[in-house]
């Protein structure tokens, strides 16, 4: 299973890049938001795993 948030981060990077190439500030902002959402999901998943005694690398 993929890490929590990885898909959101990847989608965000793609949106941000597309927004920069096309000069679309809204798309660039949406990309940054998606990346932040992905990072938040990863952090929450890591915290949950730590509380349950699971240790993950990366």
N, CA, C and O atoms as a GROMACS GRO file, in nm:
protein
  232
    1UNK      N    1   0.085  -0.119   0.000
    1UNK     CA    2   0.000   0.000   0.000
    1UNK      C    3   0.089   0.124   0.000
    1UNK      O    4   0.188   0.131   0.072
    2UNK      N    5   0.052   0.217  -0.080
    2UNK     CA    6   0.130   0.342  -0.089
    2UNK      C    7   0.116   0.421   0.040
    2UNK      O    8   0.016   0.411   0.111
    3UNK      N    9   0.218   0.498   0.068
    3UNK     CA   10   0.213   0.582   0.188
    3UNK      C   11   0.097   0.678   0.180
    3UNK      O   12   0.060   0.725   0.072
    4UNK      N   13   0.039   0.706   0.295
    4UNK     CA   14  -0.069   0.804   0.300
    4UNK      C   15  -0.018   0.939   0.254
    4UNK      O   16   0.088   0.984   0.298
    5UNK      N   17  -0.091   1.003   0.167
    5UNK     CA   18  -0.056   1.137   0.122
    5UNK      C   19   0.032   1.142  -0.001
    5UNK      O   20   0.046   1.248  -0.062
    6UNK      N   21   0.091   1.031  -0.040
    6UNK     CA   22   0.181   1.030  -0.155
    6UNK      C   23   0.109   1.071  -0.282
    6UNK      O   24   0.163   1.147  -0.362
    7UNK      N   25  -0.012   1.022  -0.301
    7UNK     CA   26  -0.088   1.056  -0.422
    7UNK      C   27  -0.121   1.205  -0.425
    7UNK      O   28  -0.110   1.269  -0.530
    8UNK      N   29  -0.160   1.260  -0.311
    8UNK     CA   30  -0.192   1.403  -0.306
    8UNK      C   31  -0.068   1.487  -0.336
    8UNK      O   32  -0.076   1.588  -0.406
    9UNK      N   33   0.046   1.446  -0.282
    9UNK     CA   34   0.170   1.521  -0.306
    9UNK      C   35   0.208   1.516  -0.453
    9UNK      O   36   0.247   1.618  -0.510
   10UNK      N   37   0.196   1.399  -0.515
   10UNK     CA   38   0.230   1.385  -0.657
   10UNK      C   39   0.134   1.467  -0.744
   10UNK      O   40   0.176   1.534  -0.838
   11UNK      N   41   0.006   1.459  -0.712
   11UNK     CA   42  -0.093   1.536  -0.786
   11UNK      C   43  -0.067   1.685  -0.772
   11UNK      O   44  -0.079   1.761  -0.868
   12UNK      N   45  -0.031   1.725  -0.653
   12UNK     CA   46  -0.001   1.866  -0.627
   12UNK      C   47   0.118   1.915  -0.705
   12UNK      O   48   0.116   2.026  -0.759
   13UNK      N   49   0.222   1.834  -0.711
   13UNK     CA   50   0.342   1.873  -0.786
   13UNK      C   51   0.309   1.889  -0.934
   13UNK      O   52   0.356   1.982  -1.000
   14UNK      N   53   0.227   1.798  -0.986
   14UNK     CA   54   0.189   1.806  -1.127
   14UNK      C   55   0.106   1.931  -1.153
   14UNK      O   56   0.127   2.001  -1.252
   15UNK      N   57   0.011   1.959  -1.065
   15UNK     CA   58  -0.072   2.080  -1.082
   15UNK      C   59   0.013   2.206  -1.073
   15UNK      O   60  -0.004   2.299  -1.153
   16UNK      N   61   0.103   2.209  -0.977
   16UNK     CA   62   0.187   2.327  -0.960
   16UNK      C   63   0.272   2.350  -1.085
   16UNK      O   64   0.284   2.462  -1.133
   17UNK      N   65   0.332   2.243  -1.136
   17UNK     CA   66   0.415   2.255  -1.256
   17UNK      C   67   0.333   2.301  -1.376
   17UNK      O   68   0.377   2.387  -1.452
   18UNK      N   69   0.214   2.244  -1.392
   18UNK     CA   70   0.128   2.283  -1.504
   18UNK      C   71   0.087   2.429  -1.490
   18UNK      O   72   0.081   2.502  -1.589
   19UNK      N   73   0.058   2.471  -1.369
   19UNK     CA   74   0.021   2.610  -1.346
   19UNK      C   75   0.134   2.706  -1.378
   19UNK      O   76   0.111   2.813  -1.435
   20UNK      N   77   0.255   2.668  -1.342
   20UNK     CA   78   0.370   2.754  -1.372
   20UNK      C   79   0.394   2.764  -1.522
   20UNK      O   80   0.422   2.872  -1.574
   21UNK      N   81   0.383   2.651  -1.591
   21UNK     CA   82   0.407   2.649  -1.736
   21UNK      C   83   0.304   2.734  -1.810
   21UNK      O   84   0.337   2.806  -1.904
   22UNK      N   85   0.178   2.724  -1.767
   22UNK     CA   86   0.071   2.796  -1.836
   22UNK      C   87   0.048   2.936  -1.781
   22UNK      O   88  -0.029   3.014  -1.837
   23UNK      N   89   0.115   2.969  -1.670
   23UNK     CA   90   0.094   3.100  -1.610
   23UNK      C   91  -0.037   3.109  -1.533
   23UNK      O   92  -0.086   3.219  -1.506
   24UNK      N   93  -0.093   2.995  -1.497
   24UNK     CA   94  -0.220   2.989  -1.426
   24UNK      C   95  -0.194   2.988  -1.276
   24UNK      O   96  -0.159   2.885  -1.219
   25UNK      N   97  -0.209   3.103  -1.212
   25UNK     CA   98  -0.180   3.116  -1.070
   25UNK      C   99  -0.272   3.031  -0.983
   25UNK      O  100  -0.231   2.978  -0.880
   26UNK      N  101  -0.397   3.017  -1.025
   26UNK     CA  102  -0.492   2.937  -0.947
   26UNK      C  103  -0.449   2.790  -0.946
   26UNK      O  104  -0.453   2.726  -0.841
   27UNK      N  105  -0.408   2.738  -1.060
   27UNK     CA  106  -0.365   2.599  -1.068
   27UNK      C  107  -0.237   2.578  -0.986
   27UNK      O  108  -0.221   2.476  -0.920
   28UNK      N  109  -0.147   2.675  -0.990
   28UNK     CA  110  -0.026   2.668  -0.910
   28UNK      C  111  -0.061   2.663  -0.761
   28UNK      O  112  -0.004   2.584  -0.687
   29UNK      N  113  -0.154   2.746  -0.719
   29UNK     CA  114  -0.197   2.748  -0.579
   29UNK      C  115  -0.264   2.617  -0.539
   29UNK      O  116  -0.240   2.566  -0.430
   30UNK      N  117  -0.348   2.563  -0.627
   30UNK     CA  118  -0.414   2.436  -0.598
   30UNK      C  119  -0.309   2.325  -0.580
   30UNK      O  120  -0.324   2.238  -0.495
   31UNK      N  121  -0.206   2.331  -0.662
   31UNK     CA  122  -0.099   2.232  -0.650
   31UNK      C  123  -0.030   2.240  -0.516
   31UNK      O  124  -0.001   2.138  -0.454
   32UNK      N  125  -0.003   2.361  -0.471
   32UNK     CA  126   0.061   2.379  -0.342
   32UNK      C  127  -0.029   2.330  -0.228
   32UNK      O  128   0.019   2.272  -0.131
   33UNK      N  129  -0.158   2.353  -0.241
   33UNK     CA  130  -0.254   2.307  -0.140
   33UNK      C  131  -0.257   2.154  -0.137
   33UNK      O  132  -0.257   2.094  -0.029
   34UNK      N  133  -0.260   2.091  -0.254
   34UNK     CA  134  -0.262   1.945  -0.259
   34UNK      C  135  -0.135   1.886  -0.197
   34UNK      O  136  -0.141   1.784  -0.128
   35UNK      N  137  -0.021   1.950  -0.220
   35UNK     CA  138   0.103   1.903  -0.160
   35UNK      C  139   0.098   1.914  -0.009
   35UNK      O  140   0.143   1.824   0.062
   36UNK      N  141   0.045   2.024   0.040
   36UNK     CA  142   0.034   2.043   0.185
   36UNK      C  143  -0.062   1.940   0.245
   36UNK      O  144  -0.038   1.887   0.353
   37UNK      N  145  -0.171   1.912   0.174
   37UNK     CA  146  -0.267   1.812   0.220
   37UNK      C  147  -0.200   1.675   0.227
   37UNK      O  148  -0.221   1.600   0.323
   38UNK      N  149  -0.122   1.643   0.126
   38UNK     CA  150  -0.051   1.515   0.126
   38UNK      C  151   0.048   1.505   0.240
   38UNK      O  152   0.059   1.400   0.304
   39UNK      N  153   0.119   1.612   0.266
   39UNK     CA  154   0.216   1.613   0.377
   39UNK      C  155   0.144   1.598   0.511
   39UNK      O  156   0.192   1.528   0.600
   40UNK      N  157   0.029   1.662   0.525
   40UNK     CA  158  -0.049   1.650   0.648
   40UNK      C  159  -0.098   1.506   0.668
   40UNK      O  160  -0.094   1.454   0.780
   41UNK      N  161  -0.143   1.442   0.561
   41UNK     CA  162  -0.188   1.303   0.572
   41UNK      C  163  -0.072   1.212   0.613
   41UNK      O  164  -0.089   1.121   0.694
   42UNK      N  165   0.044   1.237   0.556
   42UNK     CA  166   0.162   1.156   0.590
   42UNK      C  167   0.199   1.175   0.737
   42UNK      O  168   0.228   1.079   0.807
   43UNK      N  169   0.197   1.299   0.782
   43UNK     CA  170   0.231   1.328   0.922
   43UNK      C  171   0.132   1.260   1.016
   43UNK      O  172   0.173   1.201   1.117
   44UNK      N  173   0.004   1.267   0.984
   44UNK     CA  174  -0.097   1.202   1.068
   44UNK      C  175  -0.078   1.051   1.069
   44UNK      O  176  -0.091   0.987   1.173
   45UNK      N  177  -0.049   0.994   0.954
   45UNK     CA  178  -0.027   0.850   0.945
   45UNK      C  179   0.095   0.809   1.026
   45UNK      O  180   0.092   0.708   1.096
   46UNK      N  181   0.203   0.888   1.017
   46UNK     CA  182   0.324   0.859   1.093
   46UNK      C  183   0.297   0.867   1.243
   46UNK      O  184   0.346   0.784   1.320
   47UNK      N  185   0.220   0.967   1.284
   47UNK     CA  186   0.188   0.982   1.426
   47UNK      C  187   0.103   0.864   1.475
   47UNK      O  188   0.126   0.812   1.584
   48UNK      N  189   0.008   0.825   1.394
   48UNK     CA  190  -0.077   0.711   1.430
   48UNK      C  191   0.007   0.584   1.442
   48UNK      O  192  -0.009   0.507   1.537
   49UNK      N  193   0.097   0.564   1.346
   49UNK     CA  194   0.184   0.447   1.351
   49UNK      C  195   0.273   0.450   1.474
   49UNK      O  196   0.296   0.346   1.537
   50UNK      N  197   0.324   0.566   1.509
   50UNK     CA  198   0.411   0.579   1.626
   50UNK      C  199   0.334   0.544   1.754
   50UNK      O  200   0.387   0.478   1.843
   51UNK      N  201   0.210   0.588   1.761
   51UNK     CA  202   0.128   0.558   1.878
   51UNK      C  203   0.095   0.410   1.888
   51UNK      O  204   0.078   0.357   1.998
   52UNK      N  205   0.085   0.345   1.773
   52UNK     CA  206   0.055   0.203   1.770
   52UNK      C  207   0.180   0.117   1.780
   52UNK      O  208   0.172  -0.006   1.783
   53UNK      N  209   0.297   0.182   1.786
   53UNK     CA  210   0.421   0.109   1.802
   53UNK      C  211   0.482   0.061   1.672
   53UNK      O  212   0.576  -0.019   1.673
   54UNK      N  213   0.431   0.108   1.560
   54UNK     CA  214   0.486   0.071   1.430
   54UNK      C  215   0.593   0.174   1.392
   54UNK      O  216   0.575   0.293   1.417
   55UNK      N  217   0.700   0.129   1.334
   55UNK     CA  218   0.806   0.220   1.291
   55UNK      C  219   0.824   0.207   1.141
   55UNK      O  220   0.840   0.097   1.088
   56UNK      N  221   0.820   0.321   1.072
   56UNK     CA  222   0.838   0.322   0.927
   56UNK      C  223   0.961   0.402   0.894
   56UNK      O  224   0.998   0.495   0.965
   57UNK      N  225   1.023   0.366   0.786
   57UNK     CA  226   1.137   0.443   0.736
   57UNK      C  227   1.086   0.545   0.638
   57UNK      O  228   0.988   0.521   0.566
   58UNK      N  229   1.154   0.662   0.633
   58UNK     CA  230   1.122   0.763   0.533
   58UNK      C  231   1.021   0.854   0.580
   58UNK      O  232   0.982   0.946   0.508
   0.00000   0.00000   0.00000
